[in-house]
Amino acid sequence: MLTDSPHAVRSVAIVGAGLMGRRIAGVLARAGLPVILTDANPAVLEDALTEARTMAPGTTCITAEADLSAVVADADLVIEAIVENLDAKRALFAAVRAAAPEALLASNSSVIPISRITEGLNRADRTVGMHWWNPPDLIPIVEVIRGTHTSSEAMDEAFEVLELAGKIPVRVQRDVPGFVGNRLQHALWREAIDLVASGVCDAETVDLVVRNTIGLRLGAMGPIENADYVGLDLTLAIHEQVLPSINSDPHPNPLLRHKVAAGELGAKSGQGFLNWPADSRRAAAARLATHISQQVHA
């Protein structure tokens, strides 16, 4: 239930109507909040509005409007869900703040620190990172990131609206690139790519091993709990043996750079580390959604 605070969130504007923005809109509207969508490309708004409304059947509280200033002027919360580009996000935040001087501004950036996005911005105390995971209607966690100037009140407001929407917000108290989840995920990806690049195994083997070992366990026991569970003495002994040989490059793997330069982008191009025949990306998305739903509702 929303509080009587003068800053309680009672209306939301979402800037960026792509896959993430439209689904976040659906989640918040399903919780009874009036939501208005906008996008720099007006052509996407009709499709985005239709999809968002299918997630909240029977509601009339999702609308769309092309004019940014009109969209954000009366919003209590503005969520940015545009491209992962620092300059674009900074420019957008400046425009939003000019039109909405007191609104709580949130960035859905998955890796860029909120403090970098809001550097020099008026009322930076009323800004937070709000990282929703894809697909945002299924993944329960939303990371709420405290920037250098973020106030405790702003953090609490973000928590309140996310809890209202049925999410599990978590506090990220230091504004580091990648926050919590993506730092863990990409540490795993770095080692996975290195195993392939160094000839230890092929890409299919990496995925087969992960899905049928740690992947099975992580849904029930996180890495810290598992370290405690097996014993920190054993964890220390294993680290002493394994960590010196684990990849620690501070840059992307050359094999990854080579594939991107060659246009081997994965599912979107038909070839990456794996082959992606026609319609295989759609099938993979459906398989992932089914798996996540089963895990969340188990």
Secondary structure, 3 states (H helix, E strand, C coil): CCCCCCCCCCCEEEECCCHHHHHHHHHHHHCCCCEEEECCCHHHHHHHHHHHHHHCCCCCCEEECCCHHHHHCCCCEEEECCCCCHHHHHHHHHHHHHHCCCCEEEECCCCCCHHHHCCCCCCHHHEEEEEECCCCCCCCEEEEECCCCCCHHHHHHHHHHHHHCCCEEEEECCCCCCCCHHHHHHHHHHHHHHHHHCCCCCHHHHHHHHHCCHHHHHCCCCHHHHHHHHCHHHHHHHHHHHHHHCCCCCCCCHHHHHHHHCCCCECCCCECCCECCCCHHHHHHHHHHHHHHHHHCC
